[in-house]
Amino acid sequence: MTERIDDLIKGFWREAEAAVRSRQDDGGAGWMSRSGFAVGAHQHLEKALVDELIERGIDPAWIRTGRGAELPGFHAVGRPWDITIVRDDIPLAAIIIKAQSGSGSSKNVTNRIQEFMASAFDVRRGYGSPDLDPYQPFLGLIFILEDSEQTTRPIAGGRRTAPGSRRPSSVKERFEDAFQRFLVDELYDGICYATPNIAGDADQLEPRPQMGMEGLLSALTSHVSQVGELREGSGLTSVRFGELLVQTSDIDALMTGFTSTRKGLVAAEAAVIRRRRELIANLRVLALSEGVNETAMQKALGGNYWLFGGQYVGVAERRDLMPLQQHDIPLISADQSLNIIELKGPEAPLVRRHRKNHAIVTADVHEAVGQCMNYLRTMDELGAALRTIQRSELGIDHDYRRARATVVIGHPDRSGLVSREEVDQTIRTYNAHLSRIQVLTYADLLDSAERALNFEELAGQSE
């Protein structure tokens, strides 16, 4: 059966090339690359892999493809998996299938490697509990790189290597080096790295024997069998699996990664939502309590960045990212850009009457926004240079270009004679004239988080 898979890989770029020529003959957009037409070859390979897994004893009911091929993750970086094996809602294995043509490959090496790292780390981090470690799913990667002049010629630059080690000199070698490290670091359990050329020469198929298709499939089926035996011996149920995920540290960050186990993880989802509701309720009480300042609110918010929306993946480890500045909560977006959260006291006045007529925001709001303006100006002026230094010296990498800021200040229920509606209208008018800074009240922040929880709860009930 693997002969069929080998033949598909050997002829991968031939099939893509044929699709391009067919499109040209039909009067279509002939300028499109073979990568754009590799979808058909990808689908044929995926189908052959599914057939091979079934041939090796995997129950067809366990195999998921397309949108159903999901895994629980910690940061929910996306759904890159093409094939997953899930038994009774417990993930057993997952495979990524990617292809890269020679054209433009040198520009995509770093992005591809980082993409593969993020996908694997997202899953590994989600299994942080010692009780879950034996049940980690097998992670496999199949990468098909076109063997061509563009991928084999020496390229300038590249990452730094340890003293005495050889720097990869081509795109082909850079991927090979990265994949070897993935295996050593146990990010992936099996990798098939194939480099067919347009002619489909057999001797160009696999640069390293230990990164072959047979090895990946054998290891995967063995892992599925072993985990099945372990699970039967331990009596692990899907519900218990969900409870173990709940016990993982920083479980709040796992919420959006639980969508793949729709039955067994209901308990986990309910536990997370319950904990989040409790936090929101406590924050509401604090925001209306006398003597509570911004320091107390910052401590209560802690690392619960989910309160600010699903576009954030974490909080920067350092608050002193810029010289002479301390940021309250530097949120990291999915694209590595930053949103600086500036917290002010919930007792701070929000609006006042201007000449006994229209309501305008107070000096407290103006000063907080001015403070954020200085943060953003510093990032604009120093961000590019500091990013290079921090990446090489501190091992952190944030994108400071066009960063944003959010001021969280005051509570409309503490605004005296001014109504909630008038407070909302005044701040909305003020925000309309800002571009990279937004002003929120604590009521706005917590109400938005509450609505998000309501949506997640209803979504869970509808499945």
KEGUBA-679578 format. One record per residue (C-alpha): residue in one letter; x, y, z. Coordinates in Angstrom, 1 decimal, decimal comma. Example, Ala and Ser with C-alpha at 12.3 -4.5 7.8 and 13.67 -1.06 7.14 Angstrom:
KEGUBA-679578
+------+--------+--------+--------+
! type !     xx !     yy !     zz !
+------+--------+--------+--------+
!    a !   12,3 !   -4,5 !    7,8 !
!    s !   13,7 !   -1,1 !    7,1 !
+------+--------+--------+--------+
end
This chain:
KEGUBA-679578
+------+--------+--------+--------+
! type !     xx !     yy !     zz !
+------+--------+--------+--------+
!    m !    0,0 !    0,0 !    0,0 !
!    t !    2,8 !    2,4 !    0,7 !
!    e !    3,9 !    2,0 !   -2,9 !
!    r !    0,8 !    4,0 !   -3,9 !
!    i !    1,7 !    6,8 !   -1,4 !
!    d !    5,3 !    6,8 !   -2,7 !
!    d !    4,1 !    7,1 !   -6,3 !
!    l !    1,8 !   10,0 !   -5,3 !
!    i !    4,7 !   11,8 !   -3,6 !
!    k !    7,0 !   11,2 !   -6,5 !
!    g !    4,5 !   12,6 !   -9,0 !
!    f !    3,3 !   15,4 !   -6,7 !
!    w !    4,7 !   18,3 !   -8,7 !
!    r !    4,0 !   16,6 !  -12,0 !
!    e !    0,3 !   16,6 !  -11,1 !
!    a !    0,5 !   20,2 !  -10,0 !
!    e !    2,3 !   21,1 !  -13,3 !
!    a !   -0,3 !   19,3 !  -15,3 !
!    a !   -3,1 !   21,2 !  -13,5 !
!    v !   -1,4 !   24,5 !  -14,5 !
!    r !   -1,0 !   23,5 !  -18,1 !
!    s !   -4,7 !   22,3 !  -18,2 !
!    r !   -5,7 !   25,7 !  -16,9 !
!    q !   -3,7 !   27,5 !  -19,5 !
!    d !   -5,1 !   25,3 !  -22,3 !
!    d !   -8,6 !   26,2 !  -21,1 !
!    g !   -7,7 !   29,9 !  -21,3 !
!    g !   -7,5 !   30,3 !  -17,5 !
!    a !   -5,0 !   32,3 !  -15,4 !
!    g !   -1,7 !   30,7 !  -16,5 !
!    w !    0,3 !   32,9 !  -14,2 !
!    m !   -0,7 !   30,9 !  -11,1 !
!    s !    2,0 !   28,8 !   -9,5 !
!    r !    2,0 !   25,1 !   -9,1 !
!    s !    1,5 !   25,6 !   -5,4 !
!    g !   -1,9 !   27,0 !   -6,2 !
!    f !   -2,8 !   23,8 !   -8,1 !
!    a !   -1,3 !   21,4 !   -5,6 !
!    v !   -4,6 !   21,0 !   -3,8 !
!    g !   -5,7 !   18,1 !   -6,0 !
!    a !   -2,4 !   16,3 !   -5,4 !
!    h !   -2,8 !   17,0 !   -1,6 !
!    q !   -6,3 !   15,5 !   -1,6 !
!    h !   -5,1 !   12,4 !   -3,4 !
!    l !   -2,3 !   11,9 !   -0,9 !
!    e !   -4,6 !   12,5 !    2,0 !
!    k !   -7,1 !    9,8 !    0,7 !
!    a !   -4,2 !    7,4 !    0,2 !
!    l !   -3,0 !    7,9 !    3,7 !
!    v !   -6,5 !    7,3 !    5,2 !
!    d !   -6,7 !    4,1 !    3,2 !
!    e !   -3,3 !    3,0 !    4,5 !
!    l !   -4,2 !    3,7 !    8,1 !
!    i !   -7,4 !    1,6 !    7,7 !
!    e !   -5,3 !   -1,1 !    6,1 !
!    r !   -3,0 !   -1,0 !    9,2 !
!    g !   -5,9 !   -1,6 !   11,6 !
!    i !   -7,2 !    1,9 !   12,4 !
!    d !  -10,9 !    1,9 !   12,7 !
!    p !  -12,4 !    4,2 !   10,0 !
!    a !  -14,8 !    5,7 !   12,5 !
!    w !  -11,8 !    7,1 !   14,4 !
!    i !  -10,3 !    9,0 !   11,4 !
!    r !  -11,3 !   12,6 !   10,9 !
!    t !  -10,3 !   14,9 !    8,0 !
!    g !  -11,1 !   18,4 !    6,9 !
!    r !  -12,8 !   20,7 !    9,5 !
!    g !  -13,3 !   17,7 !   11,8 !
!    a !   -9,5 !   17,2 !   12,2 !
!    e !   -9,0 !   19,2 !   15,4 !
!    l !   -7,0 !   18,8 !   18,6 !
!    p !   -7,2 !   20,4 !   22,0 !
!    g !   -4,6 !   23,2 !   22,2 !
!    f !   -3,3 !   25,6 !   24,7 !
!    h !   -3,1 !   28,8 !   22,7 !
!    a !   -5,5 !   27,7 !   19,9 !
!    v !   -3,1 !   28,9 !   17,2 !
!    g !   -5,3 !   27,4 !   14,5 !
!    r !   -6,4 !   24,1 !   13,0 !
!    p !   -3,5 !   22,9 !   10,8 !
!    w !   -4,2 !   19,2 !   11,2 !
!    d !   -5,2 !   17,4 !    8,0 !
!    i !   -5,9 !   13,9 !    9,6 !
!    t !   -6,7 !   13,1 !   13,2 !
!    i !   -7,4 !    9,8 !   14,9 !
!    v !   -9,9 !   10,2 !   17,8 !
!    r !  -11,4 !    7,3 !   19,7 !
!    d !  -14,3 !    8,0 !   22,0 !
!    d !  -13,5 !   11,7 !   21,9 !
!    i !   -9,9 !   11,1 !   23,1 !
!    p !   -7,3 !   12,3 !   20,5 !
!    l !   -4,8 !    9,6 !   19,6 !
!    a !   -2,8 !   11,0 !   16,6 !
!    a !   -2,7 !   13,9 !   14,2 !
!    i !   -0,9 !   14,5 !   10,9 !
!    i !   -0,1 !   17,7 !    9,0 !
!    i !    0,4 !   17,5 !    5,3 !
!    k !    2,2 !   20,5 !    3,6 !
!    a !    3,9 !   21,1 !    0,3 !
!    q !    6,2 !   23,9 !   -0,9 !
!    s !    7,2 !   24,5 !   -4,5 !
!    g !   10,6 !   25,8 !   -5,4 !
!    s !    9,4 !   29,2 !   -6,4 !
!    g !    9,7 !   31,7 !   -3,6 !
!    s !   10,7 !   28,9 !   -1,2 !
!    s !   13,6 !   30,8 !    0,3 !
!    k !   11,2 !   33,5 !    1,5 !
!    n !    8,9 !   31,1 !    3,3 !
!    v !   11,4 !   28,9 !    5,1 !
!    t !   11,3 !   30,7 !    8,5 !
!    n !    7,5 !   31,2 !    8,4 !
!    r !    7,0 !   27,5 !    7,6 !
!    i !    9,3 !   26,3 !   10,4 !
!    q !    7,6 !   28,6 !   12,9 !
!    e !    4,2 !   27,5 !   11,8 !
!    f !    5,1 !   23,8 !   12,4 !
!    m !    6,7 !   24,6 !   15,8 !
!    a !    3,6 !   26,6 !   16,9 !
!    s !    1,2 !   23,9 !   15,9 !
!    a !    3,1 !   21,2 !   17,8 !
!    f !    3,8 !   23,3 !   20,8 !
!    d !    0,2 !   24,3 !   21,1 !
!    v !   -0,8 !   20,7 !   21,5 !
!    r !    2,1 !   19,7 !   23,8 !
!    r !    1,5 !   22,6 !   26,1 !
!    g !   -2,2 !   21,6 !   26,5 !
!    y !   -1,1 !   18,2 !   28,0 !
!    g !    0,7 !   19,8 !   30,9 !
!    s !   -0,7 !   17,6 !   33,6 !
!    p !    1,5 !   14,6 !   34,5 !
!    d !   -1,5 !   12,4 !   34,4 !
!    l !   -2,1 !   13,3 !   30,8 !
!    d !    1,4 !   12,9 !   29,6 !
!    p !    1,1 !    9,2 !   28,7 !
!    y !   -2,0 !   10,0 !   26,6 !
!    q !   -0,3 !   12,7 !   24,4 !
!    p !   -1,3 !   12,2 !   20,8 !
!    f !    1,2 !   11,1 !   18,2 !
!    l !    2,1 !   14,2 !   16,1 !
!    g !    3,2 !   13,6 !   12,6 !
!    l !    4,4 !   15,9 !    9,8 !
!    i !    4,5 !   15,2 !    6,1 !
!    f !    6,3 !   17,9 !    4,2 !
!    i !    6,9 !   17,8 !    0,4 !
!    l !    9,5 !   20,2 !   -0,9 !
!    e !   10,1 !   20,4 !   -4,6 !
!    d !   13,7 !   19,5 !   -5,4 !
!    s !   14,8 !   22,2 !   -7,8 !
!    e !   17,5 !   24,8 !   -8,4 !
!    q !   15,7 !   27,2 !   -6,1 !
!    t !   15,7 !   24,8 !   -3,1 !
!    t !   19,2 !   23,3 !   -3,5 !
!    r !   21,3 !   26,4 !   -4,3 !
!    p !   23,1 !   28,2 !   -1,4 !
!    i !   21,2 !   31,0 !    0,2 !
!    a !   22,5 !   34,0 !    2,0 !
!    g !   21,7 !   34,7 !    5,7 !
!    g !   19,9 !   32,1 !    7,7 !
!    r !   19,8 !   31,6 !   11,5 !
!    r !   22,8 !   31,5 !   13,7 !
!    t !   24,2 !   28,1 !   14,7 !
!    a !   26,2 !   26,8 !   17,6 !
!    p !   30,0 !   27,2 !   17,4 !
!    g !   31,5 !   24,4 !   15,4 !
!    s !   28,2 !   23,4 !   13,7 !
!    r !   27,6 !   23,7 !   10,0 !
!    r !   25,0 !   26,3 !    8,8 !
!    p !   22,5 !   24,8 !    6,4 !
!    s !   23,4 !   26,2 !    3,0 !
!    s !   20,1 !   25,7 !    1,1 !
!    v !   16,4 !   25,7 !    1,6 !
!    k !   16,4 !   21,9 !    1,4 !
!    e !   19,1 !   21,7 !    4,1 !
!    r !   17,4 !   24,2 !    6,4 !
!    f !   14,2 !   22,3 !    6,4 !
!    e !   16,1 !   19,1 !    7,0 !
!    d !   18,0 !   20,6 !    9,9 !
!    a !   14,8 !   22,0 !   11,5 !
!    f !   13,0 !   18,7 !   11,2 !
!    q !   15,9 !   16,8 !   12,8 !
!    r !   15,6 !   19,2 !   15,8 !
!    f !   11,9 !   18,7 !   16,0 !
!    l !   12,4 !   15,0 !   16,4 !
!    v !   15,2 !   15,5 !   19,0 !
!    d !   13,1 !   17,9 !   21,0 !
!    e !   10,1 !   15,6 !   20,7 !
!    l !    7,9 !   18,2 !   19,2 !
!    y !    6,9 !   15,7 !   16,6 !
!    d !    6,9 !   11,9 !   16,9 !
!    g !    7,3 !   11,2 !   13,2 !
!    i !    8,3 !   13,2 !   10,2 !
!    c !    8,2 !   12,3 !    6,5 !
!    y !   10,4 !   14,8 !    4,6 !
!    a !   10,1 !   14,2 !    0,9 !
!    t !   11,9 !   16,2 !   -1,9 !
!    p !   10,6 !   14,9 !   -5,2 !
!    n !   11,5 !   16,8 !   -8,4 !
!    i !    9,3 !   17,4 !  -11,4 !
!    a !   10,6 !   14,2 !  -13,1 !
!    g !    9,7 !   12,1 !  -10,1 !
!    d !   13,2 !   10,5 !   -9,8 !
!    a !   13,2 !    7,9 !   -7,0 !
!    d !   16,6 !    8,8 !   -5,7 !
!    q !   15,4 !   12,4 !   -4,9 !
!    l !   12,5 !   11,3 !   -2,7 !
!    e !   13,8 !   11,2 !    0,9 !
!    p !   17,0 !   13,1 !    2,0 !
!    r !   17,1 !   11,2 !    5,3 !
!    p !   16,1 !    7,6 !    5,9 !
!    q !   14,8 !    8,3 !    9,4 !
!    m !   12,4 !   10,8 !    7,9 !
!    g !   10,5 !    8,4 !    5,7 !
!    m !    6,8 !    7,5 !    5,2 !
!    e !    7,1 !    3,9 !    6,4 !
!    g !    8,7 !    5,0 !    9,6 !
!    l !    6,1 !    7,6 !   10,3 !
!    l !    3,1 !    5,3 !    9,7 !
!    s !    4,6 !    2,4 !   11,7 !
!    a !    5,3 !    4,6 !   14,7 !
!    l !    1,8 !    6,1 !   14,5 !
!    t !    0,0 !    2,8 !   14,4 !
!    s !    2,2 !    1,5 !   17,2 !
!    h !    1,4 !    4,5 !   19,3 !
!    v !   -2,4 !    4,2 !   18,7 !
!    s !   -2,2 !    0,6 !   19,8 !
!    q !   -0,2 !    1,3 !   23,0 !
!    v !   -2,4 !    4,2 !   24,1 !
!    g !   -5,5 !    2,0 !   23,5 !
!    e !   -4,0 !   -0,7 !   25,8 !
!    l !   -3,0 !    1,9 !   28,4 !
!    r !   -6,4 !    3,4 !   28,4 !
!    e !   -8,2 !    0,1 !   28,8 !
!    g !   -5,9 !   -0,8 !   31,7 !
!    s !   -6,5 !    2,6 !   33,4 !
!    g !  -10,2 !    2,8 !   32,7 !
!    l !   -9,8 !    6,4 !   31,3 !
!    t !  -13,1 !    7,7 !   30,0 !
!    s !  -13,7 !   10,8 !   27,9 !
!    v !  -15,2 !   12,6 !   30,9 !
!    r !  -12,2 !   11,8 !   33,0 !
!    f !  -10,0 !   13,0 !   30,2 !
!    g !  -11,8 !   16,3 !   30,3 !
!    e !  -11,4 !   16,6 !   34,0 !
!    l !   -7,6 !   16,0 !   33,6 !
!    l !   -7,5 !   18,8 !   31,1 !
!    v !   -9,2 !   21,1 !   33,6 !
!    q !   -6,5 !   20,3 !   36,1 !
!    t !   -3,8 !   21,6 !   33,7 !
!    s !   -2,2 !   24,8 !   34,9 !
!    d !   -3,5 !   28,0 !   33,4 !
!    i !   -6,6 !   26,2 !   32,2 !
!    d !   -8,4 !   29,4 !   31,2 !
!    a !   -6,1 !   29,6 !   28,2 !
!    l !   -7,2 !   26,1 !   27,1 !
!    m !  -10,9 !   27,0 !   26,5 !
!    t !  -10,8 !   27,7 !   22,8 !
!    g !   -8,8 !   24,5 !   22,1 !
!    f !  -11,4 !   22,1 !   23,5 !
!    t !  -13,7 !   22,1 !   20,4 !
!    s !  -12,5 !   18,8 !   19,1 !
!    t !  -13,9 !   16,6 !   21,9 !
!    r !  -17,5 !   17,5 !   21,8 !
!    k !  -18,8 !   15,0 !   24,3 !
!    g !  -16,1 !   14,1 !   26,7 !
!    l !  -15,0 !   17,7 !   27,3 !
!    v !  -18,4 !   19,1 !   28,2 !
!    a !  -17,3 !   18,8 !   31,8 !
!    a !  -14,1 !   20,7 !   31,1 !
!    e !  -15,9 !   23,5 !   29,3 !
!    a !  -18,4 !   23,9 !   32,0 !
!    a !  -15,7 !   24,1 !   34,7 !
!    v !  -13,8 !   26,8 !   32,7 !
!    i !  -17,0 !   28,8 !   32,2 !
!    r !  -17,9 !   28,5 !   35,8 !
!    r !  -14,5 !   29,7 !   37,0 !
!    r !  -14,6 !   32,6 !   34,6 !
!    r !  -18,0 !   33,7 !   35,8 !
!    e !  -16,7 !   33,6 !   39,3 !
!    l !  -13,8 !   35,8 !   38,4 !
!    i !  -16,1 !   38,3 !   36,6 !
!    a !  -18,4 !   38,5 !   39,6 !
!    n !  -15,5 !   39,2 !   41,9 !
!    l !  -14,2 !   41,9 !   39,6 !
!    r !  -17,6 !   43,5 !   39,5 !
!    v !  -17,6 !   43,7 !   43,3 !
!    l !  -14,1 !   45,1 !   43,4 !
!    a !  -14,8 !   47,8 !   40,8 !
!    l !  -17,7 !   49,1 !   43,0 !
!    s !  -15,9 !   48,8 !   46,3 !
!    e !  -14,5 !   51,8 !   48,2 !
!    g !  -10,7 !   52,0 !   48,5 !
!    v !  -10,0 !   49,7 !   45,5 !
!    n !   -7,4 !   51,3 !   43,3 !
!    e !   -5,7 !   50,4 !   40,0 !
!    t !   -3,1 !   48,2 !   41,8 !
!    a !   -5,8 !   46,1 !   43,4 !
!    m !   -7,6 !   45,7 !   40,1 !
!    q !   -4,4 !   44,8 !   38,3 !
!    k !   -3,7 !   42,1 !   40,9 !
!    a !   -7,2 !   40,7 !   40,5 !
!    l !   -7,0 !   40,7 !   36,7 !
!    g !   -3,8 !   38,7 !   36,9 !
!    g !   -3,0 !   36,8 !   33,7 !
!    n !   -6,6 !   36,5 !   32,6 !
!    y !   -6,1 !   38,1 !   29,2 !
!    w !   -9,2 !   36,3 !   27,8 !
!    l !  -11,2 !   39,2 !   29,5 !
!    f !  -10,0 !   41,5 !   26,7 !
!    g !  -11,1 !   39,2 !   23,8 !
!    g !  -10,1 !   36,1 !   21,9 !
!    q !   -7,6 !   37,8 !   19,6 !
!    y !   -4,9 !   37,6 !   22,4 !
!    v !   -2,7 !   34,6 !   23,0 !
!    g !   -0,9 !   35,7 !   26,2 !
!    v !    0,8 !   38,4 !   28,3 !
!    a !    4,4 !   39,5 !   27,6 !
!    e !    6,7 !   38,2 !   30,3 !
!    r !    8,4 !   41,6 !   30,8 !
!    r !    6,6 !   44,8 !   31,6 !
!    d !    9,7 !   46,9 !   30,9 !
!    l !    9,8 !   46,3 !   27,1 !
!    m !   10,7 !   50,0 !   26,4 !
!    p !   13,3 !   52,1 !   28,2 !
!    l !   12,0 !   54,0 !   31,2 !
!    q !    8,5 !   52,6 !   30,9 !
!    q !    6,4 !   50,0 !   32,8 !
!    h !    3,3 !   48,7 !   31,1 !
!    d !    0,5 !   47,3 !   33,3 !
!    i !   -0,6 !   44,5 !   31,0 !
!    p !    1,2 !   44,1 !   27,6 !
!    l !   -1,1 !   41,8 !   25,7 !
!    i !    0,3 !   39,7 !   22,8 !
!    s !   -1,9 !   39,3 !   19,7 !
!    a !   -1,9 !   36,3 !   17,5 !
!    d !    0,4 !   38,1 !   15,0 !
!    q !    2,9 !   39,0 !   17,8 !
!    s !    1,8 !   42,6 !   17,9 !
!    l !    1,1 !   44,3 !   21,2 !
!    n !   -1,8 !   46,0 !   22,9 !
!    i !   -0,7 !   47,9 !   26,0 !
!    i !   -3,4 !   47,8 !   28,6 !
!    e !   -3,2 !   50,8 !   30,9 !
!    l !   -5,3 !   50,3 !   34,1 !
!    k !   -6,6 !   53,2 !   36,1 !
!    g !   -8,7 !   53,2 !   39,3 !
!    p !  -12,3 !   52,2 !   39,1 !
!    e !  -13,1 !   55,2 !   41,2 !
!    a !  -11,7 !   57,6 !   38,6 !
!    p !  -14,2 !   60,2 !   37,3 !
!    l !  -15,1 !   59,6 !   33,7 !
!    v !  -17,1 !   62,6 !   32,4 !
!    r !  -17,9 !   66,2 !   33,5 !
!    r !  -20,1 !   69,0 !   32,3 !
!    h !  -18,5 !   71,6 !   30,0 !
!    r !  -19,9 !   75,0 !   30,6 !
!    k !  -23,0 !   73,4 !   32,2 !
!    n !  -23,9 !   72,0 !   28,8 !
!    h !  -22,4 !   69,0 !   27,0 !
!    a !  -20,6 !   66,2 !   28,8 !
!    i !  -16,9 !   65,7 !   28,0 !
!    v !  -14,3 !   63,2 !   29,4 !
!    t !  -12,4 !   64,2 !   32,5 !
!    a !   -8,7 !   65,2 !   32,8 !
!    d !   -8,1 !   61,7 !   34,3 !
!    v !   -9,2 !   60,1 !   31,0 !
!    h !   -7,1 !   62,6 !   29,0 !
!    e !   -4,0 !   62,0 !   31,0 !
!    a !   -4,3 !   58,2 !   30,7 !
!    v !   -4,7 !   58,5 !   26,9 !
!    g !   -1,7 !   60,9 !   26,8 !
!    q !    0,3 !   58,3 !   28,8 !
!    c !   -0,6 !   55,6 !   26,2 !
!    m !    0,4 !   58,0 !   23,4 !
!    n !    3,9 !   58,2 !   24,8 !
!    y !    4,0 !   54,4 !   25,0 !
!    l !    3,1 !   54,1 !   21,4 !
!    r !    5,5 !   56,9 !   20,3 !
!    t !    8,4 !   55,1 !   22,0 !
!    m !    7,5 !   51,8 !   20,3 !
!    d !    7,3 !   53,5 !   16,9 !
!    e !   10,7 !   55,2 !   17,3 !
!    l !   12,6 !   52,4 !   19,1 !
!    g !   10,7 !   49,3 !   18,4 !
!    a !   12,6 !   48,0 !   15,3 !
!    a !   16,0 !   48,3 !   17,0 !
!    l !   14,8 !   46,9 !   20,3 !
!    r !   13,1 !   44,0 !   18,7 !
!    t !   16,5 !   42,9 !   17,2 !
!    i !   18,3 !   43,3 !   20,5 !
!    q !   15,6 !   41,5 !   22,6 !
!    r !   15,3 !   38,7 !   20,1 !
!    s !   19,1 !   37,9 !   20,2 !
!    e !   19,8 !   38,8 !   23,9 !
!    l !   16,6 !   37,9 !   25,7 !
!    g !   15,0 !   35,3 !   23,5 !
!    i !   11,7 !   37,3 !   23,2 !
!    d !   10,2 !   38,4 !   19,9 !
!    h !    7,3 !   41,0 !   19,8 !
!    d !    6,3 !   43,0 !   16,8 !
!    y !    6,2 !   46,7 !   17,9 !
!    r !    5,1 !   48,1 !   14,6 !
!    r !    1,8 !   49,9 !   14,9 !
!    a !    1,1 !   48,7 !   18,4 !
!    r !   -2,2 !   49,6 !   20,1 !
!    a !   -3,3 !   50,6 !   23,6 !
!    t !   -6,4 !   50,3 !   25,7 !
!    v !   -7,2 !   52,4 !   28,8 !
!    v !   -9,4 !   50,8 !   31,3 !
!    i !  -10,7 !   53,4 !   33,8 !
!    g !  -13,6 !   54,2 !   36,0 !
!    h !  -17,1 !   52,7 !   36,3 !
!    p !  -20,3 !   54,4 !   35,1 !
!    d !  -22,1 !   53,4 !   38,3 !
!    r !  -19,7 !   55,6 !   40,2 !
!    s !  -20,2 !   58,7 !   38,1 !
!    g !  -22,6 !   60,5 !   40,4 !
!    l !  -25,4 !   62,4 !   38,7 !
!    v !  -24,4 !   61,4 !   35,2 !
!    s !  -26,4 !   58,5 !   33,7 !
!    r !  -24,9 !   55,3 !   32,3 !
!    e !  -26,2 !   56,2 !   28,9 !
!    e !  -24,6 !   59,6 !   28,9 !
!    v !  -21,2 !   58,1 !   30,1 !
!    d !  -21,4 !   55,6 !   27,3 !
!    q !  -22,2 !   58,2 !   24,7 !
!    t !  -19,5 !   60,6 !   25,8 !
!    i !  -16,8 !   57,9 !   25,8 !
!    r !  -18,0 !   56,5 !   22,4 !
!    t !  -17,7 !   60,1 !   21,0 !
!    y !  -14,2 !   60,4 !   22,4 !
!    n !  -13,1 !   57,0 !   21,0 !
!    a !  -14,4 !   58,0 !   17,6 !
!    h !  -11,6 !   60,5 !   17,4 !
!    l !   -8,8 !   58,1 !   18,4 !
!    s !   -7,1 !   55,7 !   16,0 !
!    r !   -4,8 !   53,4 !   18,0 !
!    i !   -6,1 !   53,9 !   21,5 !
!    q !   -9,4 !   52,9 !   23,0 !
!    v !  -11,0 !   53,9 !   26,3 !
!    l !  -13,0 !   51,3 !   28,2 !
!    t !  -14,8 !   51,4 !   31,5 !
!    y !  -14,5 !   48,5 !   33,9 !
!    a !  -18,2 !   47,9 !   33,2 !
!    d !  -17,6 !   47,7 !   29,4 !
!    l !  -14,7 !   45,3 !   29,9 !
!    l !  -16,6 !   42,9 !   32,2 !
!    d !  -19,9 !   43,1 !   30,3 !
!    s !  -18,1 !   42,1 !   27,1 !
!    a !  -16,4 !   39,2 !   28,8 !
!    e !  -19,8 !   38,1 !   30,2 !
!    r !  -21,4 !   38,1 !   26,8 !
!    a !  -18,5 !   36,0 !   25,4 !
!    l !  -19,1 !   33,4 !   28,1 !
!    n !  -22,8 !   33,4 !   27,3 !
!    f !  -22,0 !   32,7 !   23,6 !
!    e !  -19,6 !   29,9 !   24,5 !
!    e !  -22,1 !   28,3 !   26,8 !
!    l !  -24,9 !   28,4 !   24,2 !
!    a !  -22,6 !   27,1 !   21,5 !
!    g !  -21,7 !   24,1 !   23,8 !
!    q !  -25,4 !   23,4 !   24,4 !
!    s !  -26,3 !   23,4 !   20,8 !
!    e !  -23,8 !   20,6 !   19,8 !
+------+--------+--------+--------+
end
